[in-house]
Amino acid sequence: MSLYLSLKWLHVLSSVVLVGTGFGSAYYLFFANRTRNVTAQAVVSTLVVRADWWFTTPTVIIQPVTGFAMAYLTGLPLSTPWLAVSIALFVFAGACWLPVVWLQIRMAVMAQEAARMGNKLPDAYWRYARWWECLGYPAFVAMLAVFYLMVAKPALG
């Protein structure tokens, strides 16, 4: 397999892991929060943080490395409209994701403490959960758009 095809395979695989982990984690924490079961919220929020460290973080690094390498190998300028928009959307999603990581960590700590003490979750947990959702939706939509641009490579502008 050529270097380009190896990079492309890694790029596609990591994009699936990135978006899949994000969507799956969001799904489970969203619905765990709806149960108001502190023990479930403690377990799920801890696993969501773990998934981000184990899966999302490496793919956030792999994606631009493989993408830029493929562009270089093919001589594709980064100013190519579909590629430039993809990069901008990826950066936007990352700008949403970084505070989400912090929020998830704080939510997990609060949920673990509440579960351990047999308490309700503090109001701060619910404020963080609202911000977590508000940042997660646009990041997810941006990544869906990146998927479209990566596959369709439309002529923009």
Secondary structure as UniProt FT lines:
FT   HELIX           3..35
FT   HELIX           38..51
FT   HELIX           52..56
FT   HELIX           57..74
FT   TURN            78..79
FT   HELIX           81..117
FT   HELIX           123..152
//
